[in-house]
Amino acid sequence: MRGGCRSEDDNGRIGYHRGRESRLERRSNIKDNINWRRHRTACPFYREDWNVEGALYRCICLLDMPPVTREEQDLCMKSRNGCWRFKKKAAKPAALRAS
């Protein structure tokens, strides 16, 4: 069992926290909207807004780090368990330790 208190955010997601704010509250910078499209295989923070004037859609990241290039968007669409940027940062120190 994790240490800390169990809490529920505005969207009904349950998280654990120690101290004043939960990890979810610290990471989520943009409030979710029910009109934004979610994808089953995409990052849990990735959304698309299909109601945009003058464009087909708009990419939204709830962590305020939207994909800029097509390659970044592909990574967002493939990282179902979390943000690929955090996984990439965690993998770098392991690679440095191996050499």
CORBEL-V236641 format. One record per residue. N is the residue number from 1. RES is the residue in one small letter. SS is DSSP state (~ for helix, > for strand, _ for the rest). PHI is phi in radians with two decimals (999 if undefined). OMEGA is omega in radians with two decimals (none if undefined). Layout:
n:N res:RES ss:SS phi:PHI omega:OMEGA
n:N res:RES ss:SS phi:PHI omega:OMEGA
//
This chain:
n:1 res:m ss:_ phi:999 omega:3.13
n:2 res:r ss:_ phi:-1.34 omega:3.06
n:3 res:g ss:_ phi:-1.43 omega:3.10
n:4 res:g ss:_ phi:1.89 omega:-3.08
n:5 res:c ss:> phi:-1.82 omega:3.10
n:6 res:r ss:> phi:-1.56 omega:3.14
n:7 res:s ss:> phi:-2.47 omega:3.13
n:8 res:e ss:> phi:-2.16 omega:3.14
n:9 res:d ss:_ phi:-1.55 omega:-3.09
n:10 res:d ss:_ phi:-1.10 omega:-3.10
n:11 res:n ss:_ phi:-1.62 omega:3.11
n:12 res:g ss:_ phi:1.50 omega:3.11
n:13 res:r ss:_ phi:-1.39 omega:-3.10
n:14 res:i ss:> phi:-1.74 omega:3.11
n:15 res:g ss:> phi:-2.49 omega:3.11
n:16 res:y ss:> phi:-1.93 omega:-3.14
n:17 res:h ss:> phi:-2.50 omega:3.01
n:18 res:r ss:_ phi:-2.12 omega:3.13
n:19 res:g ss:_ phi:1.51 omega:-2.97
n:20 res:r ss:_ phi:-1.39 omega:-3.04
n:21 res:e ss:_ phi:-2.18 omega:-3.13
n:22 res:s ss:_ phi:-1.45 omega:3.09
n:23 res:r ss:~ phi:-1.06 omega:-3.14
n:24 res:l ss:~ phi:-1.11 omega:-3.14
n:25 res:e ss:~ phi:-1.18 omega:-3.14
n:26 res:r ss:~ phi:-1.23 omega:-3.08
n:27 res:r ss:~ phi:-1.49 omega:-3.07
n:28 res:s ss:_ phi:-1.38 omega:-3.14
n:29 res:n ss:_ phi:-1.76 omega:-3.09
n:30 res:i ss:_ phi:-1.96 omega:3.13
n:31 res:k ss:_ phi:-1.28 omega:-3.11
n:32 res:d ss:_ phi:-1.20 omega:-3.13
n:33 res:n ss:_ phi:-2.28 omega:-3.10
n:34 res:i ss:_ phi:-1.22 omega:3.13
n:35 res:n ss:_ phi:-1.49 omega:3.13
n:36 res:w ss:_ phi:-1.49 omega:-3.09
n:37 res:r ss:> phi:-1.43 omega:3.06
n:38 res:r ss:_ phi:-1.92 omega:3.11
n:39 res:h ss:_ phi:-2.06 omega:-3.08
n:40 res:r ss:_ phi:-1.10 omega:-3.08
n:41 res:t ss:_ phi:-1.66 omega:-3.08
n:42 res:a ss:_ phi:-1.57 omega:3.07
n:43 res:c ss:_ phi:-0.97 omega:3.14
n:44 res:p ss:_ phi:-1.12 omega:3.13
n:45 res:f ss:_ phi:-1.73 omega:-3.08
n:46 res:y ss:> phi:-1.53 omega:3.08
n:47 res:r ss:> phi:-2.40 omega:3.02
n:48 res:e ss:> phi:-2.23 omega:3.07
n:49 res:d ss:> phi:-1.78 omega:-3.10
n:50 res:w ss:_ phi:-1.63 omega:-3.14
n:51 res:n ss:_ phi:-1.82 omega:-3.10
n:52 res:v ss:_ phi:-2.09 omega:3.10
n:53 res:e ss:_ phi:-1.35 omega:3.07
n:54 res:g ss:_ phi:1.38 omega:3.12
n:55 res:a ss:_ phi:-2.60 omega:3.11
n:56 res:l ss:_ phi:-1.29 omega:3.10
n:57 res:y ss:_ phi:-2.79 omega:3.11
n:58 res:r ss:> phi:-2.21 omega:3.11
n:59 res:c ss:> phi:-1.44 omega:-3.13
n:60 res:i ss:> phi:-2.27 omega:3.05
n:61 res:c ss:> phi:-2.05 omega:-3.13
n:62 res:l ss:_ phi:-1.19 omega:3.07
n:63 res:l ss:_ phi:-1.60 omega:-3.14
n:64 res:d ss:_ phi:1.11 omega:3.05
n:65 res:m ss:_ phi:-2.33 omega:-3.06
n:66 res:p ss:_ phi:-1.15 omega:3.10
n:67 res:p ss:_ phi:-1.15 omega:-3.11
n:68 res:v ss:_ phi:-1.75 omega:-3.12
n:69 res:t ss:_ phi:-1.89 omega:3.10
n:70 res:r ss:~ phi:-1.12 omega:3.13
n:71 res:e ss:~ phi:-1.12 omega:3.10
n:72 res:e ss:~ phi:-1.14 omega:3.11
n:73 res:q ss:~ phi:-1.14 omega:3.08
n:74 res:d ss:~ phi:-1.09 omega:3.09
n:75 res:l ss:~ phi:-1.13 omega:3.09
n:76 res:c ss:~ phi:-1.11 omega:-3.11
n:77 res:m ss:~ phi:-1.28 omega:-3.09
n:78 res:k ss:~ phi:-1.77 omega:-3.05
n:79 res:s ss:_ phi:-1.70 omega:-3.04
n:80 res:r ss:_ phi:-1.17 omega:-3.03
n:81 res:n ss:_ phi:-1.61 omega:3.13
n:82 res:g ss:_ phi:2.80 omega:-3.09
n:83 res:c ss:_ phi:-1.18 omega:-3.12
n:84 res:w ss:~ phi:-1.17 omega:3.12
n:85 res:r ss:~ phi:-1.15 omega:3.12
n:86 res:f ss:~ phi:-1.23 omega:3.11
n:87 res:k ss:~ phi:-1.15 omega:3.14
n:88 res:k ss:~ phi:-1.16 omega:3.12
n:89 res:k ss:~ phi:-1.17 omega:-3.14
n:90 res:a ss:~ phi:-1.24 omega:-3.11
n:91 res:a ss:~ phi:-1.34 omega:-3.12
n:92 res:k ss:~ phi:-1.07 omega:3.13
n:93 res:p ss:~ phi:-1.07 omega:3.12
n:94 res:a ss:~ phi:-1.14 omega:3.12
n:95 res:a ss:~ phi:-1.20 omega:3.13
n:96 res:l ss:~ phi:-1.23 omega:3.13
n:97 res:r ss:~ phi:-1.19 omega:-3.10
n:98 res:a ss:~ phi:-1.25 omega:-3.10
n:99 res:s ss:_ phi:-1.58 omega:none
//
